[in-house]
Amino acid sequence: MKILLVGEYSRLHNSLQEGLRQLGHEVTLIATGDFFKNYPADIKLERTFDQGISKKLKVGLYTFFGIDLTALSIKRQFFQHQEKLKDFDVVQLINESPFATTPNVEQTIISFLKQHNRKLFLLSCGTDHLSVSYALSDALPYSILQGYKNGTVSKERYKYILKYTWPEYKKLHEFVFTNVEGIIASDMDYHLPLAGHPKYYGLIPNPVNLTKLPYLEMPSEGPIVIFLGINRNNYHFKGIRYFEEALELLQKKHSEAIEIKVVENVPYAEYIETYNRAHIVLDQVYSYDQGYNALEAMAKGKVVFTGAETEFYDFYNLQDQVAVNAVPDALKIAEALSDLIENRSKIKTISKNARAFVEKHHDYIEVAKQYLRVWNGEEH
């Protein structure tokens, strides 16, 4: 089968590509690399006008004339490769806005892909109109928009998420849902808003290439290393302040027993290596399931503080603890960290459970097979 994967936010499409190729399929990935993360792609579209004087020019043109130079550059680069982007059996978008440009450019690109290829699918992965609308509702106890909803964080901090509720993004959402054959969710946070939709094909777990992520035995002696990676762009959406506050509380109680490592806005290749020494990885608070970074850390045997709510355990029918559910409460996070420090054997137990869970449910080749069944119409 000839497959085109469009966009990359987390290495999900890279791992899926690797799994599909292992199964003998021809797979092309086109993406921008997702800003500073710089994920690889077969066809790499470069984001321009995003820094320095050129960014000021871009902002000025957009403010006064509504012209987005970065979006126009992405569009131009895309169509320079148009002959390579035709005649695929399956095209999968990683999001309604796979290139993070303007809705009209995204719609133009998606229209081309729909016209020149056989099947078009959407992966619900990352914020979009439906997930943001769901987060704004009171369907769940907390969401990525919690700070906005309770007034503790300014609306300005959420503009890059709230934009998905704007009319032009709603129009893009409706266009994509009309034109795709089916929609797949990457985890519980995107499954819940889609449940019951007639085009929803269900949740397929994130594919993780375990050959690139060996299990790391953690030292049983010495300080317990706690790692926190911060991306300023999603600082408020992930509830990072709760981790920072919890670490301050922990320092007062266990300063001699711990070592804290904090990094900020580093490329993916550097990030994935930086936490190798860590026993514990602090990932995110406002989620109900694990994102991709959490799963990769779990594969390496880290104890990850992330989304691990009841809905997640029920979906996978889990009996053993595979991660620590991080809730929006610094004191509770600090207490959970203290419990691990004072009962070090728990770290080893959760570490092994985490690796076993990823091996069972997220193996990149087995997950690739699930995608193939859905794309071929064998599962709905």
Disulfide bonds with the S-S distance in Angstrom:
none
